[in-house]
Amino acid sequence: MAVQTVASTTESAGSAGRSGSAAPSVDLGPAAALSCRECGHRVPLGPVFACEECFGPLEIAYDFSAYDTEELRRRIEAGPANIWRYAPLLPVPADVATKPNINPGWTKLVQADNLARELGVTGGLYVKDDSGNPTHSFKDRVVAQALEAARAFGFTTLSCSSTGNLAGAVGAAAARAGLRSCVFIPHDLEQGKVVMAAVYGGELVGIEGNYDDVNRFCSELIGDPAGEGWGFVNVNLRPYYAEGSKTLAYEICEQLGWRLPDQIVVPIASGSQLTKIDKGLRELIELGLVEDRPYKIFGAQAEGCSPVSTAYKAGHDVVRPQKPKTIAKSLAIGNPADGPYVLDIARRTGGAVEDVTDEQVVEAIRLLARTEGIFAETAGGVTVGVTKKLIENGDLDPSLTTVVLNTGDGLKTLDAVADTGLTATIRPNLDSFREAGLSS
């Protein structure tokens, strides 16, 4: 079956630009070139991220024409229990699984029957729990992918701008690969994420300001001689990095028995994860690995940083930046680069983009923990909270198969539920136990 496809969108990286010239020819599997999403101009594979013709985002164009559907399915199913089982569909060399990498992926798809009963879902509810990755967030997927590109292009330092989870993933991946890391974060991140990023021994730099300020700084650094030899996973390696998110779509469909979910709820930061999940679903359809039928994609934001949700509800095509103010700091990108593309996907698939308050985020974290034993970070609270709100509003059909993403571990955002504690304090005797009302 012949398929020619172009990757969807890319992670936010501040102002448009490029870093250096295209590298010599490299082997990145089925990746054929970089293609501009806006004008279609193509350039050779290299560490560049913006079109030299129109400054639009560059993304990877593939050639899947040699693949036979059943042979490809067998090859995937025989692969390792991580994202490299999908190496034939990613911009990586054929021997990627033999190289030192953090090897994320193949995380649990939890059938959430208890949560389904609470929310009134009858068609089947699943939680894709990506907290099981090496640094306990989905960012390990995109960083593992970017690391292979960094190797191919000869970078010696791995770097990024981050709201927390990405910093830890870069630190771990660089340590595993024997590379230097230097990552940049807002100065006021949750302490758990600071420790998680710093423990791997790389350099961790706090920037006074929010994520958008950090991102702008990194875009400046990449064009300066001081940034020579640096692979910024979400800037000059952005087209490769972003492809890691589509493995979520691959896994969900394979874990559902090679079928599409009817509905999927995805958190929105830059919007890249949602657009790549849509891309992954479309690729599986084009390759014949799943039946072609409708699916809906819903975006989830926190009210304190909801530029895409605001635009969706107003019927706008342009996303107006906001200044973030929410406990969901991993989603606190006020100027999401892929926001307009998220709007397109939500409308094209019949989905929606919704937001919830910080209070609803906390309630949803506790709801998921109480019903399914999954302790989600604040981004997971956003997706569960939005799912609940979408059902109540009549936007999400409870009779259809629904997948909700949890992208990180609640141990990283303990402050959100810091008032959770002891049920009671008793003396070490049965009378005290009974007095506390704990015996029934």
HELIX and SHEET records of a PDB file:
HELIX    1   1 THR A   69  GLU A   77  1                                   9    
HELIX    2   2 ILE A   83  LEU A   89  5                                   7    
HELIX    3   3 VAL A   96  THR A   98  5                                   3    
HELIX    4   4 ASP A  113  LEU A  119  1                                   7    
HELIX    5   5 ASP A  130  GLY A  132  5                                   3    
HELIX    6   6 LYS A  139  ALA A  152  1                                  14    
HELIX    7   7 ASN A  165  ALA A  177  1                                  13    
HELIX    8   8 GLN A  191  ALA A  198  1                                   8    
HELIX    9   9 TYR A  211  LEU A  221  1                                  11    
HELIX   10  10 PRO A  225  GLY A  227  5                                   3    
HELIX   11  11 ARG A  238  TYR A  241  1                                   4    
HELIX   12  12 ALA A  242  SER A  245  5                                   4    
HELIX   13  13 LYS A  246  GLN A  255  1                                  10    
HELIX   14  14 SER A  272  LEU A  287  1                                  16    
HELIX   15  15 PRO A  307  ALA A  314  1                                   8    
HELIX   16  16 LYS A  329  LEU A  331  5                                   3    
HELIX   17  17 GLY A  339  THR A  349  1                                  11    
HELIX   18  18 ASP A  358  GLU A  372  1                                  15    
HELIX   19  19 THR A  378  ASN A  393  1                                  16    
HELIX   20  20 GLY A  410  VAL A  417  5                                   8    
HELIX   21  21 LEU A  430  GLU A  435  1                                   6    
SHEET    1   A 4 GLN A   4  VAL A   6  0                                        
SHEET    2   A 4 LEU A  58  ASP A  63 -1                                        
SHEET    3   A 4 ALA A  31  CYS A  36 -1                                        
SHEET    4   A 4 ARG A  42  VAL A  43 -1                                        
SHEET    1   B 6 LYS A 108  GLN A 111  0                                        
SHEET    2   B 6 LEU A 125  ASP A 129 -1                                        
SHEET    3   B 6 THR A 402  ASN A 406  1                                        
SHEET    4   B 6 GLN A 263  PRO A 267  1                                        
SHEET    5   B 6 LYS A 296  ALA A 302  1                                        
SHEET    6   B 6 VAL A 353  VAL A 356  1                                        
SHEET    1   C 4 GLU A 203  ILE A 207  0                                        
SHEET    2   C 4 ARG A 180  PRO A 186  1                                        
SHEET    3   C 4 THR A 157  SER A 161  1                                        
SHEET    4   C 4 TRP A 230  PHE A 232  1                                        
END                                                                             
